[in-house]
C-alpha cells in the first residue's frame, strides 16, 4: 500500500506520520485490497482564537475510491474520527462484496440445481 501524507498550513512531524500509519494498520487488517491512500491534514484559521483541525483521506481500493473527511479542535481527535468513519466505510464495502458474490446462487432456478445433481 502506498501512503502519502501531506499537510496544508502545517508541518507533518514524524510523530503525526507514525500516528496515521498506526491507525491505517487497522484498516488494512480488515481489508487487505488497499491500493493506495492519500491523507491530507490541514489547519483552518476561522478567527484568531478558533482553529479547526481537518483531516481527510482518499483511499483507493480495488474497484472503488473512498473519500472521508473529519473536523475537530485537536488534530489527533480529527485523525481518530477520520479512521473510525473510514473503518465503517471499508467494512460496509467489504460486506457488500461478500454479499454480492452470493446473490447469484440465490437467484438460480431450483430446477437447474436438481438437474445438475442427477
RODREN-631929 format. One line per 2 residues: their letters; for each residue x, z, y of C-alpha. Coordinates in nm, 4 decimals, decimal comma. Each point is the difference from the previous one (the first is absolute). Layout:
BEGIN
A) X/Z/Y | ...;
***
This chain:
BEGIN
XX) 0,0000/0,0000/0,0000 | 0,1324/-0,0970/0,3403;
XX) -0,0558/0,2650/0,2659 | 0,0296/-0,0601/0,3738;
XX) -0,0430/0,2885/0,2436 | -0,0032/-0,0704/0,3715;
XX) -0,0762/0,2085/0,3043 | -0,1585/-0,0875/0,3321;
XX) 0,1076/0,2278/0,2856 | 0,1701/0,2160/-0,2607;
XX) 0,3279/0,0136/-0,1902 | -0,0513/0,0181/-0,3750;
XX) 0,2218/0,2837/-0,1168 | 0,1313/0,0289/-0,3557;
XX) -0,2303/0,3011/-0,0524 | -0,3097/-0,2011/0,0930;
XX) 0,1181/-0,2930/-0,2138 | 0,0499/0,2272/-0,3015;
XX) -0,3383/0,1664/0,0578 | -0,1773/-0,3383/-0,0027;
XX) 0,1893/-0,1105/-0,3124 | -0,0945/0,3193/-0,1847;
XX) -0,3658/-0,0438/0,0932 | 0,0012/-0,3647/-0,1119;
XX) 0,1269/0,1038/-0,3435 | -0,3449/0,1477/-0,0627;
XX) -0,1563/-0,3406/0,0611 | 0,2412/-0,1813/-0,2307;
XX) -0,0619/0,2626/-0,2669 | -0,3704/-0,0942/-0,0032;
XX) 0,0423/-0,3758/0,0370 | 0,3305/-0,1671/-0,0830;
XX) -0,0837/-0,3542/0,1145 | 0,1037/0,0595/0,3624;
XX) 0,1959/-0,2963/0,1368 | 0,1007/0,1308/0,3404;
XX) -0,1079/0,2361/0,2740 | 0,0487/0,0067/0,3742;
XX) -0,0438/0,3343/0,1775 | -0,0319/0,0187/0,3781;
XX) 0,0308/0,3372/0,1726 | -0,0902/0,0196/0,3682;
XX) -0,0512/0,2454/0,2834 | -0,2683/-0,0796/0,2565;
XX) 0,0188/0,1840/0,3323 | -0,3565/0,0412/0,1138;
XX) 0,0806/0,2449/0,2790 | 0,3034/0,2089/0,0719;
XX) -0,1283/0,2883/-0,2127 | -0,1797/-0,2016/-0,2698;
XX) 0,2130/-0,1834/-0,2493 | -0,1568/-0,1738/-0,2953;
XX) 0,2057/-0,0641/-0,3120 | -0,1060/-0,3089/-0,1912;
XX) 0,1011/-0,1194/-0,3454 | -0,1071/-0,3224/-0,1651;
XX) 0,0952/-0,1856/-0,3145 | -0,0429/-0,3464/-0,1427;
XX) 0,0319/0,0225/-0,3760 | 0,0180/-0,3292/-0,1853;
XX) -0,1249/0,0262/-0,3569 | -0,0322/-0,2710/-0,2592;
XX) -0,3127/-0,1777/0,1188 | -0,0792/0,2049/0,3109;
XX) 0,1388/0,1408/0,3236 | -0,1089/0,3496/0,1009;
XX) 0,0187/0,1102/0,3649 | -0,0469/0,3665/0,0906;
XX) 0,0365/0,1835/0,3340 | -0,0038/0,3661/0,0919;
XX) 0,0334/0,1979/0,3223 | 0,0882/0,3686/0,0475;
XX) 0,1720/0,2336/0,2446 | 0,3012/0,0397/-0,2324;
XX) 0,1878/-0,2920/-0,1577 | 0,0296/0,1718/-0,3387;
XX) -0,3748/0,0713/0,0016 | -0,0655/-0,3662/0,0822;
XX) 0,2200/-0,1068/-0,2929 | -0,1799/0,2425/-0,2341;
XX) -0,3391/-0,1298/0,1086 | 0,1226/-0,3573/-0,0379;
XX) 0,1201/0,0572/-0,3551 | -0,3251/0,1731/-0,0993;
XX) -0,2024/-0,2956/0,1262 | 0,2372/-0,2477/-0,1608;
XX) -0,0170/0,1831/-0,3318 | -0,3809/-0,0250/0,0011;
XX) 0,0136/-0,3716/0,0835 | 0,2534/-0,0745/-0,2743;
XX) -0,1923/0,2015/-0,2606 | -0,3188/-0,1840/0,0985;
XX) 0,1759/-0,3349/-0,0377 | 0,1492/0,1034/-0,3345;
XX) -0,3381/0,1082/-0,1380 | -0,1534/-0,3258/0,1234;
XX) 0,2663/-0,1962/-0,1911 | -0,0572/0,2018/-0,3158;
XX) -0,3800/-0,0275/0,0169 | 0,0095/-0,3693/0,0806;
XX) 0,1877/-0,0871/-0,3182 | -0,2643/0,1720/-0,2133;
XX) -0,2993/-0,1648/0,1667 | 0,0532/-0,3248/-0,1878;
XX) -0,0459/0,1805/-0,3319 | -0,3281/0,1515/0,1160;
XX) -0,1420/-0,3372/0,0996 | 0,0668/-0,1685/-0,3336;
XX) -0,3087/-0,1008/-0,1910 | -0,0517/0,2192/-0,3023;
XX) -0,0534/-0,3000/-0,2240 | 0,3569/-0,1139/0,0676;
XX) 0,1485/0,3281/-0,1216 | -0,2128/0,0017/-0,3151;
XX) 0,0914/-0,3613/-0,0812 | 0,3698/0,0745/0,0483;
XX) -0,0174/0,2995/-0,2339 | -0,1492/-0,2007/-0,2866;
***
